[in-house]
Amino acid sequence: MARRWVRACRPISRYALDGGYRTYQPGDWFEVMNHEMRQLVERGLVDTTPTVLKEEYNFKQAGLLIRGDSERLSGLTEYGIESRKSDRIELPWPLTILWKPGTNASGRGAILGLTRLYNKPDTIAWEMVAALAHDRKLVRDVGSAEERAKTKELIGDLRLPIYQTGLLWVRKTDATEELLGAWQEEIDAGADEQHAFLRTLYTRRVLLCTLPADWIGQWSWA
């Protein structure tokens, strides 16, 4: 059964999932099973993760662009985020999650990445967020010989990590629109998607937040 994180609104004493009896004060976070979460919410004892995040972030300015026509990314409707499908890489919203069907991801992971794009006090407002590919291959390990030659000529080195281009978070700016436009042109011309992304990224000035390959938010966090 699925586990969910909740935040206490009032003091709560309960048996934790590890069997220990604990007391939580308002503001404390803890994990519960789905059935207990519903009971605690009905009693007004906790706030769910979507409730807390929607208080802090304006998700009305964000959306999910599905790069294809076969699947949907579940878990986003409870945050009030709309989605649409497109064969083109574009930025319909001020903050856009770009997801390619077939890329392993979860709705809640997509939300966690999205929060890094917001302008918050004492934090960097990133223009783009991307995770490294989970297989940890370098540029020299993927693509055709022709693609590798083009990348090396432009960047100068193939000892660079590969990004997971199937899931990106992008804030709409002149720089990101120019980068994505150039990336789409390369893809239209038949280029390898990951090589093309690196070539457009390394030749432009975009404030990118790089997440590690094993970043929990990208996968099946619930």
N, CA, C and O of each residue as an XYZ file, in Angstrom:
888
protein
N       0.844     -1.195      0.000
C       0.000      0.000      0.000
C       0.881      1.248      0.000
O       1.988      1.251      0.540
N       0.365      2.293     -0.613
C       1.153      3.508     -0.791
C       1.302      4.272      0.520
O       0.410      4.295      1.367
N       2.470      4.895      0.646
C       2.731      5.770      1.787
C       2.669      7.215      1.319
O       3.021      7.521      0.180
N       2.224      8.093      2.192
C       2.163      9.513      1.881
C       2.744     10.319      3.036
O       2.633      9.940      4.202
N       3.373     11.450      2.677
C       3.853     12.376      3.691
C       2.745     13.364      4.040
O       2.066     13.876      3.151
N       2.561     13.631      5.325
C       1.578     14.614      5.802
C       2.240     15.511      6.840
O       3.272     15.165      7.414
N       1.626     16.670      7.069
C       2.147     17.614      8.068
C       1.108     17.806      9.166
O      -0.059     18.078      8.884
N       1.532     17.666     10.406
C       0.613     17.790     11.535
C       0.108     19.223     11.671
O       0.874     20.180     11.567
N      -1.217     19.353     11.910
C      -1.821     20.662     12.186
C      -2.041     20.855     13.685
O      -2.064     21.979     14.186
N      -2.200     19.742     14.382
C      -2.417     19.732     15.825
C      -1.582     18.615     16.422
O      -1.152     17.729     15.683
N      -1.334     18.614     17.726
C      -0.563     17.526     18.328
C      -1.227     16.171     18.076
O      -2.437     16.018     18.247
N      -0.421     15.196     17.671
C      -0.938     13.863     17.357
C      -0.033     12.821     18.021
O       1.191     12.897     17.917
N      -0.642     11.854     18.698
C       0.086     10.704     19.228
C      -0.412      9.478     18.482
O      -1.616      9.234     18.401
N       0.525      8.707     17.938
C       0.135      7.566     17.101
C       1.286      6.574     17.014
O       2.422      6.871     17.385
N       0.960      5.392     16.513
C       1.993      4.409     16.227
C       2.556      4.694     14.842
O       1.817      4.683     13.857
N       3.864      4.949     14.761
C       4.519      5.209     13.483
C       4.614      3.906     12.685
O       4.364      2.822     13.211
N       4.974      4.033     11.430
C       5.030      2.863     10.564
C       6.091      1.856     10.994
O       6.021      0.682     10.631
N       7.075      2.317     11.769
C       8.089      1.374     12.268
C       7.676      0.712     13.584
O       8.438     -0.062     14.163
N       6.461      1.025     14.051
C       5.947      0.389     15.261
C       6.105      1.193     16.529
O       5.497      0.852     17.543
N       6.903      2.255     16.511
C       7.115      3.076     17.699
C       5.971      4.048     17.934
O       5.368      4.545     16.983
N       5.669      4.323     19.201
C       4.601      5.271     19.554
C       5.216      6.660     19.695
O       6.117      6.864     20.509
N       4.735      7.603     18.910
C       5.338      8.931     18.882
C       4.275     10.021     18.943
O       3.111      9.810     18.600
N       4.721     11.206     19.396
C       3.869     12.391     19.413
C       4.453     13.410     18.440
O       5.650     13.695     18.471
N       3.604     13.951     17.583
C       4.013     14.938     16.588
C       3.364     16.278     16.912
O       2.188     16.342     17.272
N       4.143     17.341     16.779
C       3.666     18.679     17.030
C       3.309     19.368     15.705
O       3.776     18.944     14.648
N       2.492     20.421     15.750
C       2.146     21.131     14.512
C       3.397     21.528     13.731
O       4.326     22.117     14.283
N       3.406     21.206     12.471
C       4.555     21.488     11.621
C       5.433     20.287     11.371
O       6.246     20.301     10.447
N       5.290     19.238     12.178
C       6.078     18.018     11.982
C       5.547     17.230     10.783
O       4.341     17.149     10.554
N       6.474     16.661     10.036
C       6.108     15.810      8.898
C       6.316     14.348      9.282
O       7.249     14.019     10.016
N       5.443     13.473      8.783
C       5.602     12.038      9.002
C       4.872     11.270      7.902
O       4.026     11.816      7.192
N       5.225      9.983      7.781
C       4.633      9.137      6.755
C       3.443      8.345      7.295
O       3.452      7.879      8.435
N       2.428      8.207      6.456
C       1.254      7.412      6.820
C       0.838      6.574      5.612
O       1.246      6.849      4.484
N       0.031      5.560      5.858
C      -0.586      4.810      4.781
C      -1.827      5.570      4.307
O      -2.336      6.432      5.023
N      -2.306      5.260      3.124
C      -3.429      5.998      2.537
C      -4.668      6.026      3.427
O      -5.292      7.073      3.596
N      -5.024      4.873      3.996
C      -6.260      4.822      4.788
C      -6.154      5.686      6.037
O      -7.128      6.332      6.423
N      -4.964      5.709      6.687
C      -4.793      6.553      7.870
C      -4.774      8.018      7.478
O      -5.301      8.857      8.209
N      -4.179      8.343      6.344
C      -4.160      9.728      5.891
C      -5.583     10.271      5.734
O      -5.874     11.387      6.163
N      -6.464      9.481      5.122
C      -7.844      9.944      4.949
C      -8.520     10.201      6.292
O      -9.264     11.171      6.438
N      -8.264      9.338      7.269
C      -8.857      9.515      8.590
C      -8.326     10.773      9.275
O      -9.095     11.528      9.871
N      -7.019     10.999      9.191
C      -6.415     12.167      9.837
C      -6.871     13.466      9.177
O      -7.086     14.470      9.857
N      -7.018     13.447      7.857
C      -7.497     14.636      7.145
C      -8.930     14.944      7.541
O      -9.272     16.101      7.783
N      -9.770     13.922      7.610
C     -11.172     14.116      7.986
C     -11.309     14.691      9.392
O     -12.252     15.429      9.679
N     -10.371     14.352     10.258
C     -10.393     14.859     11.648
C      -9.692     16.210     11.768
O      -9.642     16.784     12.856
N      -9.151     16.723     10.663
C      -8.491     18.026     10.682
C      -7.171     18.033     11.413
O      -6.750     19.065     11.937
N      -6.502     16.870     11.453
C      -5.259     16.766     12.213
C      -4.017     16.992     11.357
O      -2.960     17.337     11.885
N      -4.130     16.802     10.048
C      -2.964     16.928      9.175
C      -3.339     17.640      7.874
O      -4.505     17.714      7.488
N      -2.308     18.156      7.221
C      -2.422     18.657      5.847
C      -1.661     17.707      4.939
O      -0.603     17.197      5.309
N      -2.199     17.470      3.756
C      -1.508     16.620      2.795
C      -0.423     17.416      2.064
O      -0.403     18.646      2.112
N       0.469     16.705      1.395
C       1.533     17.372      0.645
C       0.985     18.336     -0.407
O       1.470     19.464     -0.493
N      -0.017     17.935     -1.222
C      -0.571     18.893     -2.191
C      -1.124     20.158     -1.540
O      -0.947     21.258     -2.064
N      -1.798     19.999     -0.389
C      -2.346     21.170      0.301
C      -1.242     22.132      0.719
O      -1.362     23.343      0.535
N      -0.171     21.589      1.280
C       0.934     22.426      1.748
C       1.634     23.117      0.573
O       1.909     24.315      0.630
N       1.917     22.368     -0.480
C       2.630     22.949     -1.619
C       1.788     23.988     -2.342
O       2.323     24.995     -2.805
N       0.486     23.766     -2.448
C      -0.375     24.746     -3.119
C      -0.480     26.039     -2.328
O      -0.757     27.092     -2.902
N      -0.262     25.978     -1.016
C      -0.225     27.197     -0.209
C       1.036     28.007     -0.485
O       1.031     29.234     -0.393
N       2.114     27.308     -0.824
C       3.408     27.961     -0.990
C       3.717     28.336     -2.430
O       4.436     29.304     -2.678
N       3.174     27.570     -3.393
C       3.488     27.796     -4.806
C       2.216     28.012     -5.619
O       1.189     27.376     -5.383
N       2.311     28.920     -6.577
C       1.188     29.193     -7.466
C       1.279     28.275     -8.683
O       1.932     28.608     -9.672
N       0.631     27.138     -8.606
C       0.714     26.169     -9.689
C      -0.176     26.529    -10.878
O      -0.166     25.832    -11.893
N      -0.939     27.605    -10.759
C      -1.765     28.031    -11.892
C      -0.905     28.545    -13.046
O      -1.367     28.591    -14.186
N       0.325     28.929    -12.767
C       1.209     29.416    -13.823
C       2.072     28.303    -14.407
O       2.986     28.564    -15.188
N       1.774     27.041    -14.019
C       2.580     25.908    -14.477
C       1.722     24.907    -15.235
O       0.501     24.873    -15.079
N       2.375     24.094    -16.057
C       1.663     23.060    -16.792
C       2.604     21.962    -17.253
O       3.825     22.108    -17.211
N       2.011     20.859    -17.693
C       2.755     19.705    -18.182
C       2.557     19.585    -19.685
O       1.428     19.466    -20.163
N       3.659     19.618    -20.430
C       3.611     19.389    -21.875
C       4.066     17.955    -22.136
O       5.212     17.599    -21.863
N       3.168     17.145    -22.662
C       3.457     15.746    -22.955
C       3.956     15.657    -24.390
O       3.226     15.955    -25.335
N       5.195     15.249    -24.535
C       5.811     15.171    -25.855
C       5.439     13.856    -26.537
O       6.278     12.969    -26.695
N       4.198     13.744    -26.931
C       3.717     12.523    -27.558
C       2.214     12.437    -27.412
O       1.561     13.422    -27.067
N       1.665     11.268    -27.672
C       0.208     11.152    -27.694
C      -0.281      9.837    -27.102
O      -1.396      9.411    -27.401
N       0.522      9.189    -26.273
C       0.133      7.851    -25.840
C      -0.144      7.716    -24.344
O      -0.842      6.789    -23.934
N       0.382      8.611    -23.532
C       0.255      8.434    -22.090
C      -0.016      9.774    -21.405
O       0.085     10.844    -22.004
N      -0.364      9.665    -20.126
C      -0.461     10.844    -19.263
C       0.325     10.571    -17.995
O       0.464      9.424    -17.572
N       0.833     11.622    -17.401
C       1.581     11.488    -16.155
C       0.610     11.682    -14.995
O       0.078     12.775    -14.800
N       0.382     10.622    -14.230
C      -0.599     10.678    -13.151
C      -0.052     11.437    -11.946
O       1.158     11.601    -11.786
N      -0.975     11.894    -11.106
C      -0.587     12.518     -9.853
C      -0.466     14.018     -9.880
O      -0.049     14.610     -8.885
N      -0.819     14.672    -11.002
C      -0.678     16.122    -11.094
C      -1.998     16.864    -10.891
O      -1.991     18.036    -10.514
N      -3.126     16.202    -11.133
C      -4.413     16.892    -11.046
C      -4.690     17.408     -9.638
O      -5.332     18.445     -9.478
N      -4.213     16.695     -8.614
C      -4.462     17.143     -7.245
C      -3.709     18.431     -6.912
O      -3.994     19.075     -5.902
N      -2.754     18.806     -7.758
C      -2.042     20.076     -7.577
C      -2.638     21.180     -8.446
O      -2.175     22.320     -8.394
N      -3.644     20.863     -9.234
C      -4.286     21.862    -10.089
C      -3.481     22.211    -11.320
O      -3.652     23.291    -11.885
N      -2.598     21.310    -11.751
C      -1.755     21.572    -12.914
C      -2.392     20.973    -14.157
O      -2.703     19.782    -14.186
N      -2.586     21.780    -15.170
C      -3.163     21.284    -16.412
C      -2.080     20.672    -17.287
O      -0.889     20.885    -17.063
N      -2.507     19.909    -18.286
C      -1.552     19.282    -19.202
C      -2.101     19.318    -20.613
O      -3.309     19.430    -20.822
N      -1.212     19.221    -21.566
C      -1.589     19.122    -22.969
C      -0.531     18.320    -23.707
O       0.592     18.160    -23.229
N      -0.902     17.817    -24.878
C       0.008     17.023    -25.691
C       0.466     17.827    -26.901
O      -0.282     18.633    -27.453
N       1.701     17.591    -27.294
C       2.248     18.299    -28.446
C       3.392     17.493    -29.045
O       4.133     16.823    -28.325
N       3.530     17.561    -30.358
C       4.672     16.935    -31.029
C       5.875     17.865    -31.062
O       6.964     17.465    -31.472
N       5.679     19.107    -30.630
C       6.743     20.102    -30.643
C       7.173     20.436    -29.223
O       6.366     20.385    -28.296
N       8.442     20.778    -29.055
C       8.952     21.238    -27.769
C       8.653     22.722    -27.652
O       9.197     23.531    -28.402
N       7.795     23.077    -26.719
C       7.385     24.474    -26.563
C       7.112     24.769    -25.097
O       7.117     23.868    -24.258
N       6.873     26.044    -24.796
C       6.630     26.474    -23.423
C       5.297     27.217    -23.352
O       5.273     28.446    -23.414
N       4.200     26.493    -23.223
C       2.879     27.131    -23.193
C       2.611     27.919    -21.920
O       1.742     28.791    -21.910
N       3.342     27.630    -20.841
C       3.117     28.273    -19.553
C       4.401     28.963    -19.072
O       5.482     28.665    -19.579
N       4.301     29.864    -18.120
C       5.508     30.464    -17.549
C       6.469     29.418    -16.983
O       7.687     29.581    -17.053
N       5.904     28.336    -16.416
C       6.707     27.226    -15.899
C       6.171     25.943    -16.520
O       4.992     25.622    -16.371
N       7.028     25.219    -17.208
C       6.576     24.044    -17.944
C       7.390     22.808    -17.582
O       8.618     22.850    -17.512
N       6.672     21.701    -17.352
C       7.301     20.389    -17.216
C       7.246     19.744    -18.598
O       6.165     19.564    -19.158
N       8.392     19.401    -19.138
C       8.459     18.722    -20.430
C       8.675     17.232    -20.174
O       9.709     16.828    -19.641
N       7.697     16.426    -20.555
C       7.779     14.984    -20.289
C       7.544     14.196    -21.555
O       6.574     14.428    -22.276
N       8.445     13.257    -21.823
C       8.331     12.381    -22.981
C       7.826     11.026    -22.513
O       8.502     10.366    -21.722
N       6.649     10.586    -22.980
C       6.128      9.280    -22.563
C       7.175      8.180    -22.736
O       7.891      8.122    -23.736
N       7.236      7.314    -21.732
C       8.250      6.275    -21.713
C       9.371      6.586    -20.745
O      10.120      5.696    -20.343
N       9.487      7.870    -20.365
C      10.483      8.277    -19.370
C       9.938      8.008    -17.977
O       8.851      8.473    -17.634
N      10.677      7.269    -17.182
C      10.235      6.911    -15.845
C      10.116      8.155    -14.981
O      11.098      8.870    -14.782
N       8.929      8.416    -14.469
C       8.700      9.612    -13.653
C       7.415      9.432    -12.868
O       6.613      8.549    -13.170
N       7.221     10.262    -11.868
C       5.974     10.274    -11.106
C       5.471     11.715    -11.040
O       6.241     12.663    -11.187
N       4.188     11.858    -10.820
C       3.620     13.197    -10.725
C       4.217     13.995     -9.582
O       4.495     15.185     -9.730
N       4.415     13.345     -8.444
C       4.973     14.055     -7.288
C       6.438     14.413     -7.519
O       6.905     15.462     -7.074
N       7.155     13.541     -8.214
C       8.531     13.887     -8.573
C       8.573     15.077     -9.498
O       9.443     15.940     -9.377
N       7.623     15.127    -10.433
C       7.548     16.258    -11.357
C       7.286     17.555    -10.600
O       7.819     18.605    -10.959
N       6.466     17.483     -9.555
C       6.177     18.662     -8.742
C       7.424     19.123     -7.999
O       7.695     20.322     -7.939
N       8.179     18.202     -7.438
C       9.377     18.574     -6.686
C      10.393     19.275     -7.579
O      11.022     20.248     -7.163
N      10.553     18.786     -8.801
C      11.446     19.471     -9.732
C      10.941     20.845    -10.097
O      11.720     21.790    -10.227
N       9.624     20.957    -10.263
C       9.018     22.227    -10.640
C       9.256     23.315     -9.603
O       9.461     24.475     -9.962
N       9.233     22.957     -8.325
C       9.381     23.963     -7.272
C      10.724     24.687     -7.331
O      10.858     25.779     -6.779
N      11.719     24.095     -7.991
C      13.042     24.728     -8.087
C      13.060     25.888     -9.082
O      14.035     26.636     -9.145
N      12.001     26.037     -9.848
C      11.951     27.130    -10.828
C      11.377     28.418    -10.259
O      11.469     29.470    -10.892
N      10.784     28.345     -9.070
C      10.099     29.509     -8.517
C      11.079     30.499     -7.891
O      12.115     30.113     -7.348
N      10.736     31.753     -7.976
C      11.504     32.809     -7.317
C      11.138     32.815     -5.827
O      10.025     33.197     -5.464
N      12.053     32.399     -4.981
C      11.828     32.370     -3.544
C      12.962     33.111     -2.848
O      14.083     33.127     -3.356
N      12.699     33.725     -1.698
C      13.759     34.430     -0.963
C      14.928     33.509     -0.636
O      14.739     32.368     -0.214
N      16.122     34.017     -0.836
C      17.361     33.305     -0.489
C      17.579     32.023     -1.290
O      18.336     31.153     -0.860
N      16.934     31.892     -2.438
C      17.160     30.738     -3.305
C      17.428     31.217     -4.729
O      17.093     32.342     -5.100
N      18.038     30.337     -5.511
C      18.294     30.648     -6.916
C      17.063     30.319     -7.739
O      16.504     29.230     -7.607
N      16.637     31.232     -8.578
C      15.513     30.975     -9.481
C      16.079     30.382    -10.768
O      16.442     31.108    -11.693
N      16.148     29.073    -10.811
C      16.721     28.412    -11.966
C      15.856     28.603    -13.202
O      14.634     28.712    -13.105
N      16.499     28.644    -14.368
C      15.756     28.717    -15.616
C      15.385     27.333    -16.146
O      14.407     27.173    -16.876
N      16.182     26.345    -15.766
C      15.939     24.986    -16.228
C      16.460     24.007    -15.187
O      17.457     24.262    -14.512
N      15.762     22.875    -15.073
C      16.178     21.812    -14.163
C      16.221     20.514    -14.965
O      15.290     20.212    -15.711
N      17.307     19.742    -14.812
C      17.454     18.481    -15.526
C      18.246     17.511    -14.664
O      19.164     17.908    -13.947
N      17.886     16.244    -14.740
C      18.608     15.207    -14.004
C      19.563     14.488    -14.940
O      19.301     14.375    -16.138
N      20.665     14.004    -14.397
C      21.585     13.201    -15.180
C      20.944     11.852    -15.497
O      20.127     11.353    -14.724
N      21.312     11.269    -16.625
C      20.770      9.971    -17.023
C      21.120      8.923    -15.979
O      22.232      8.914    -15.452
N      20.180      8.048    -15.683
C      20.364      7.106    -14.583
C      21.410      6.042    -14.862
O      21.907      5.418    -13.924
N      21.762      5.812    -16.132
C      22.767      4.796    -16.418
C      24.198      5.333    -16.296
O      25.162      4.583    -16.445
N      24.327      6.635    -16.025
C      25.616      7.282    -15.773
C      26.600      7.172    -16.946
O      27.813      7.214    -16.738
N      26.106      7.036    -18.132
C      26.984      7.009    -19.293
C      27.477      8.408    -19.620
O      26.855      9.402    -19.245
N      28.603      8.477    -20.324
C      29.133      9.750    -20.791
C      28.743      9.951    -22.255
O      28.247      9.038    -22.914
N      28.978     11.159    -22.742
C      28.618     11.479    -24.122
C      29.316     10.546    -25.101
O      28.749     10.185    -26.132
N      30.526     10.162    -24.784
C      31.288      9.295    -25.687
C      30.683      7.899    -25.817
O      31.038      7.152    -26.728
N      29.756      7.539    -24.892
C      29.185      6.199    -24.870
C      27.873      6.076    -25.645
O      27.368      4.966    -25.813
N      27.314      7.181    -26.117
C      26.005      7.134    -26.767
C      26.063      7.816    -28.130
O      26.964      8.606    -28.413
N      25.079      7.490    -28.965
C      24.979      8.139    -30.268
C      25.913      7.538    -31.306
O      26.793      6.734    -30.999
N      25.694      7.952    -32.528
C      26.516      7.460    -33.630
C      27.875      8.160    -33.652
O      28.090      9.155    -32.959
N      28.780      7.620    -34.459
C      30.104      8.240    -34.605
C      29.964      9.654    -35.151
O      30.720     10.550    -34.775
N      29.002      9.849    -36.032
C      28.777     11.184    -36.604
C      28.308     12.157    -35.532
O      28.770     13.296    -35.472
N      27.383     11.701    -34.684
C      26.884     12.565    -33.609
C      28.004     12.914    -32.641
O      28.126     14.066    -32.224
N      28.809     11.946    -32.285
C      29.906     12.192    -31.345
C      30.919     13.178    -31.941
O      31.462     14.029    -31.236
N      31.159     13.048    -33.241
C      32.098     13.964    -33.894
C      31.564     15.389    -33.892
O      32.321     16.330    -33.658
N      30.274     15.561    -34.149
C      29.660     16.891    -34.144
C      29.717     17.518    -32.758
O      29.996     18.706    -32.603
N      29.445     16.689    -31.754
C      29.470     17.199    -30.384
C      30.881     17.587    -29.958
O      31.084     18.626    -29.330
N      31.844     16.753    -30.301
C      33.229     17.053    -29.923
C      33.725     18.306    -30.630
O      34.447     19.105    -30.034
N      33.352     18.489    -31.879
C      33.785     19.673    -32.616
C      33.224     20.942    -31.995
O      33.893     21.975    -31.963
N      31.992     20.862    -31.503
C      31.331     22.041    -30.955
C      31.709     22.312    -29.506
O      31.926     23.459    -29.116
N      31.786     21.248    -28.708
C      32.038     21.403    -27.278
C      33.499     21.208    -26.916
O      34.014     21.857    -26.005
N      34.171     20.300    -27.643
C      35.589     20.080    -27.408
C      35.925     18.891    -26.542
O      37.103     18.574    -26.384
N      34.928     18.208    -25.966
C      35.202     17.089    -25.077
C      33.987     16.169    -25.040
O      32.850     16.640    -25.040
N      34.221     14.870    -25.009
C      33.132     13.906    -24.912
C      33.078     13.240    -23.533
O      32.279     12.328    -23.318
N      33.917     13.686    -22.610
C      33.906     13.140    -21.250
C      32.938     13.940    -20.381
O      33.301     14.462    -19.327
N      31.704     14.018    -20.854
C      30.675     14.799    -20.187
C      29.474     13.902    -19.872
O      29.200     12.956    -20.610
N      28.763     14.190    -18.789
C      27.597     13.362    -18.446
C      26.426     13.616    -19.390
O      26.305     14.689    -19.981
N      25.578     12.618    -19.515
C      24.379     12.704    -20.339
C      23.191     13.094    -19.459
O      23.065     12.613    -18.332
N      22.329     13.959    -19.970
C      21.118     14.347    -19.237
C      19.938     13.471    -19.637
O      19.868     12.970    -20.759
N      19.008     13.297    -18.690
C      17.762     12.607    -18.970
C      16.825     13.629    -19.632
O      16.121     14.366    -18.942
N      16.822     13.667    -20.937
C      16.071     14.698    -21.661
C      14.580     14.415    -21.741
O      13.816     15.255    -22.217
N      14.153     13.238    -21.277
C      12.732     12.925    -21.311
C      11.928     13.603    -20.230
O      10.698     13.569    -20.264
N      12.604     14.228    -19.256
C      11.916     14.950    -18.189
C      12.722     16.191    -17.838
O      13.799     16.105    -17.249
N      12.181     17.350    -18.210
C      12.850     18.626    -17.965
C      11.857     19.603    -17.361
O      10.652     19.508    -17.592
N      12.383     20.547    -16.581
C      11.564     21.614    -16.013
C      12.130     22.936    -16.526
O      13.333     23.176    -16.415
N      11.277     23.796    -17.086
C      11.786     24.986    -17.764
C      10.959     26.221    -17.412
O       9.731     26.210    -17.491
N      11.658     27.276    -17.024
C      11.010     28.575    -16.841
C      11.107     29.347    -18.160
O      12.170     29.384    -18.779
N      10.030     29.946    -18.578
C       9.983     30.632    -19.864
C      10.746     31.944    -19.811
O      10.324     32.894    -19.152
N      11.871     31.988    -20.510
C      12.670     33.200    -20.641
C      13.146     33.273    -22.088
O      12.995     32.315    -22.846
N      13.715     34.401    -22.464
C      14.257     34.504    -23.817
C      15.320     33.436    -24.058
O      15.393     32.846    -25.136
N      16.145     33.197    -23.034
C      17.242     32.238    -23.177
C      16.729     30.810    -23.343
O      17.221     30.071    -24.196
N      15.728     30.409    -22.522
C      15.228     29.040    -22.622
C      14.429     28.831    -23.907
O      14.488     27.754    -24.500
N      13.692     29.833    -24.339
C      12.956     29.694    -25.597
C      13.917     29.536    -26.775
O      13.659     28.762    -27.696
N      15.025     30.275    -26.735
C      16.013     30.174    -27.811
C      16.675     28.794    -27.787
O      16.879     28.182    -28.835
N      17.009     28.308    -26.591
C      17.640     26.996    -26.467
C      16.720     25.888    -26.965
O      17.137     25.032    -27.745
N      15.475     25.906    -26.517
C      14.556     24.839    -26.917
C      14.232     24.902    -28.407
O      14.028     23.870    -29.048
N      14.186     26.112    -28.954
C      13.968     26.240    -30.387
C      15.093     25.621    -31.185
O      14.856     24.942    -32.183
N      16.329     25.856    -30.743
C      17.490     25.283    -31.421
C      17.525     23.768    -31.248
O      17.891     23.040    -32.170
N      17.147     23.303    -30.077
C      17.097     21.856    -29.821
C      16.078     21.185    -30.734
O      16.352     20.128    -31.303
N      14.901     21.797    -30.873
C      13.870     21.240    -31.746
C      14.336     21.197    -33.198
O      14.050     20.237    -33.913
N      15.047     22.221    -33.631
C      15.566     22.240    -35.003
C      16.520     21.071    -35.239
O      16.475     20.432    -36.290
N      17.388     20.793    -34.256
C      18.310     19.669    -34.393
C      17.551     18.340    -34.444
O      17.882     17.464    -35.243
N      16.547     18.194    -33.602
C      15.756     16.962    -33.595
C      15.037     16.787    -34.928
O      14.985     15.685    -35.473
N      14.479     17.887    -35.451
C      13.791     17.835    -36.744
C      14.734     17.396    -37.860
O      14.316     16.777    -38.839
N      16.002     17.725    -37.697
C      16.996     17.368    -38.716
C      17.513     15.942    -38.540
O      18.372     15.490    -39.297
N      16.983     15.233    -37.533
C      17.361     13.836    -37.333
C      18.469     13.607    -36.329
O      19.007     12.502    -36.250
N      18.827     14.628    -35.556
C      19.916     14.489    -34.591
C      19.508     13.613    -33.413
O      18.325     13.506    -33.090
N      20.494     12.990    -32.775
C      20.277     12.265    -31.526
C      19.837     13.275    -30.467
O      20.470     14.316    -30.292
N      18.741     12.959    -29.758
C      18.142     13.924    -28.832
C      19.088     14.353    -27.721
O      19.162     15.538    -27.398
N      19.810     13.410    -27.133
C      20.688     13.744    -26.018
C      21.910     14.536    -26.475
O      22.317     15.486    -25.806
N      22.491     14.158    -27.594
C      23.617     14.920    -28.139
C      23.167     16.332    -28.513
O      23.856     17.309    -28.221
N      22.015     16.429    -29.155
C      21.508     17.735    -29.579
C      21.252     18.638    -28.374
O      21.512     19.840    -28.428
N      20.742     18.057    -27.288
C      20.492     18.846    -26.087
C      21.794     19.410    -25.535
O      21.861     20.586    -25.177
N      22.826     18.580    -25.464
C      24.114     19.052    -24.957
C      24.704     20.141    -25.846
O      25.244     21.131    -25.353
N      24.598     19.955    -27.143
C      25.162     20.963    -28.055
C      24.460     22.306    -27.896
O      25.116     23.347    -27.907
N      23.157     22.300    -27.751
C      22.438     23.565    -27.582
C      22.650     24.141    -26.182
O      22.699     25.359    -26.010
N      22.776     23.254    -25.175
C      22.972     23.722    -23.797
C      24.339     24.356    -23.602
O      24.443     25.432    -23.012
N      25.394     23.700    -24.093
C      26.765     24.165    -23.844
C      27.133     25.389    -24.675
O      28.157     26.017    -24.410
N      26.341     25.736    -25.652
C      26.636     26.908    -26.480
C      25.708     28.075    -26.170
O      25.636     29.042    -26.929
N      24.989     27.976    -25.035
C      24.085     29.059    -24.637
C      24.177     29.293    -23.138
O      24.627     28.423    -22.392
N      23.753     30.462    -22.704
C      23.836     30.822    -21.296
C      22.445     30.656    -20.662
O      21.593     31.541    -20.750
N      22.247     29.507    -20.030
C      21.000     29.213    -19.330
C      21.346     28.742    -17.924
O      22.243     27.918    -17.743
N      20.642     29.259    -16.942
C      20.899     28.896    -15.550
C      20.253     27.543    -15.272
O      19.045     27.450    -15.056
N      21.079     26.492    -15.282
C      20.597     25.118    -15.182
C      20.907     24.516    -13.822
O      22.035     24.602    -13.337
N      19.900     23.907    -13.211
C      20.077     23.131    -11.985
C      20.196     21.668    -12.384
O      19.260     21.102    -12.947
N      21.336     21.051    -12.099
C      21.559     19.646    -12.446
C      21.269     18.768    -11.239
O      21.872     18.930    -10.178
N      20.336     17.833    -11.414
C      19.993     16.893    -10.359
C      20.776     15.595    -10.555
O      21.064     15.222    -11.693
N      21.126     14.903     -9.477
C      21.873     13.648     -9.624
C      21.030     12.567    -10.283
O      19.802     12.639    -10.301
N      21.708     11.572    -10.820
C      21.014     10.500    -11.543
C      20.063      9.724    -10.646
O      19.044      9.222    -11.121
N      20.375      9.616     -9.357
C      19.529      8.853     -8.445
C      18.615      9.757     -7.619
O      18.140      9.369     -6.551
N      18.375     10.967     -8.129
C      17.502     11.908     -7.413
C      16.129     11.288     -7.214
O      15.476     10.893     -8.180
N      15.687     11.202     -5.956
C      14.480     10.453     -5.635
C      13.240     11.058     -6.270
O      12.310     10.331     -6.620
N      13.209     12.381     -6.424
C      12.008     13.013     -6.958
C      11.701     12.649     -8.390
O      10.564     12.806     -8.835
N      12.689     12.166     -9.124
C      12.449     11.866    -10.534
C      11.701     10.556    -10.717
O      11.050     10.343    -11.740
N      11.795      9.675     -9.722
C      11.274      8.337     -9.947
C       9.945      8.130     -9.236
O       9.017      8.906     -9.459
N       9.819      7.127     -8.401
C       8.498      6.723     -7.931
C       8.191      7.187     -6.506
O       7.485      6.502     -5.765
N       8.715      8.336     -6.131
C       8.421      8.874     -4.796
C       6.927      9.085     -4.641
O       6.288      9.605     -5.556
N       6.352      8.698     -3.517
C       4.908      8.829     -3.307
C       4.620      9.424     -1.939
O       3.457      9.611     -1.579
